[in-house]
Amino acid sequence: MKKPIITCENCFEKFQATLEELRELIENAKAKGTLEKLRPDIVTKFEEAHELAMETIQTYFKEQGRAPFTGPRDITVEAFNEDLIDDGQGWLDIIICRIKYTPMYPGDYLGSLAEGIVKKYLYLLQNFERNFIKKLNA
């Protein structure tokens, strides 16, 4: 059985659908006053959206014939240089915050990660969406 060909457009469509689910989850949680209760769901959906954004960027660069990257930091720096993302430091902060959220590190980062998603990281993902649409339409 042949493996389906993954294009940056396919990845981007999945990203957009997941980003929309994240937006709706946050909006509903704010409207109902259940942000704190839904923090685990918000973080999970955000992580999925961020992974899809990174996969989209990596696939985009691969289609351009660029060499493989060693990790999300390299992809983030290159995406910033290509104007796919506006705030390189903000995206690097996402990576660091996600690393701290893993069980390997002591402490409760769920609250700070969820707060960062609502206050800043959602906005960064939305900016990526706008920028990538411009790249695809160029």
C-alpha positions in Angstrom: 0.0 0.0 0.0 1.4 3.4 -1.0 1.9 6.0 1.7 0.0 9.2 0.9 2.1 12.1 -0.1 2.3 14.8 2.6 2.4 18.3 1.2 2.7 21.6 3.1 -0.9 22.4 2.0 -2.2 19.2 3.6 -0.3 19.9 6.8 -1.5 23.5 6.8 -5.2 22.4 6.4 -4.8 20.1 9.4 -3.2 23.0 11.3 -6.0 25.4 10.4 -8.7 22.9 11.6 -6.9 22.3 14.9 -6.3 26.1 15.4 -10.0 26.7 14.9 -10.8 24.0 17.5 -8.4 25.7 19.9 -9.9 29.2 19.3 -13.4 27.8 19.9 -12.3 26.0 23.1 -10.8 29.1 24.5 -13.7 31.3 23.5 -16.2 28.9 25.0 -14.1 28.5 28.2 -13.9 32.3 28.6 -17.6 32.8 28.0 -18.6 30.1 30.5 -15.9 31.0 33.0 -14.3 27.6 32.8 -10.8 28.5 31.7 -9.2 26.9 34.8 -11.2 23.7 34.5 -10.4 23.3 30.8 -6.6 24.1 31.1 -5.6 20.5 30.3 -7.8 20.4 27.2 -6.5 23.8 26.1 -2.9 22.7 26.5 -3.5 19.5 24.7 -5.1 21.2 21.7 -2.5 23.9 21.7 0.3 21.3 21.6 -1.4 19.6 18.7 -1.7 22.9 16.8 1.9 23.9 17.5 3.2 20.5 16.3 1.1 20.8 13.1 2.5 24.3 12.5 6.0 23.0 12.9 5.2 20.1 10.5 3.8 22.6 8.0 6.9 24.7 8.2 9.2 21.8 7.9 7.3 20.3 4.9 7.3 23.8 3.3 11.1 24.0 3.5 11.5 20.4 2.4 9.5 21.1 -0.7 11.9 24.0 -1.4 14.8 21.6 -1.3 16.2 22.8 2.0 18.3 20.5 4.1 16.6 18.8 7.0 16.6 20.6 10.3 17.9 19.2 13.6 14.9 20.3 15.7 12.2 22.8 16.4 14.6 25.6 17.3 16.3 25.5 13.9 12.9 25.4 12.1 11.7 28.3 14.2 14.8 30.5 13.4 14.5 29.7 9.7 10.7 30.4 9.7 11.4 33.8 11.3 14.1 34.6 8.7 11.5 33.7 5.9 8.8 35.8 7.5 6.5 32.8 8.2 6.4 33.9 11.8 6.6 37.4 13.2 8.0 36.8 16.7 10.9 34.5 16.7 11.5 34.9 20.4 7.8 34.2 21.2 8.0 30.9 19.2 11.2 30.0 21.0 9.4 30.7 24.3 6.7 28.3 23.2 9.3 25.5 22.8 10.9 26.2 26.1 7.5 26.3 27.9 6.5 23.1 26.3 9.8 21.5 27.4 9.2 22.6 31.0 5.7 21.2 30.8 7.0 17.7 30.3 7.0 15.4 33.4 10.8 15.4 33.4 10.8 18.8 35.1 9.5 19.3 38.6 6.7 21.9 39.2 3.3 22.7 37.9 3.6 24.4 34.6 0.1 23.6 33.5 -1.2 26.9 34.8 1.6 29.1 33.3 1.4 27.3 29.9 -2.4 27.6 29.7 -2.1 31.3 30.7 0.6 31.8 28.0 -1.6 30.1 25.4 -4.6 32.3 26.1 -2.6 35.6 26.4 0.1 35.2 23.8 0.7 31.9 22.0 -2.8 31.7 20.3 -2.0 35.1 18.8 1.4 33.8 17.5 -0.3 30.8 15.9 -2.9 33.0 14.3 -0.2 35.3 12.9 1.5 32.2 11.4 -1.8 31.3 9.8 -2.1 34.7 8.2 1.6 34.8 7.1 1.4 31.3 5.6 -1.7 32.1 3.6 0.2 35.0 2.1 3.1 32.7 1.2 0.8 30.2 -0.4 -1.0 32.9 -2.4 2.2 34.6 -3.6 
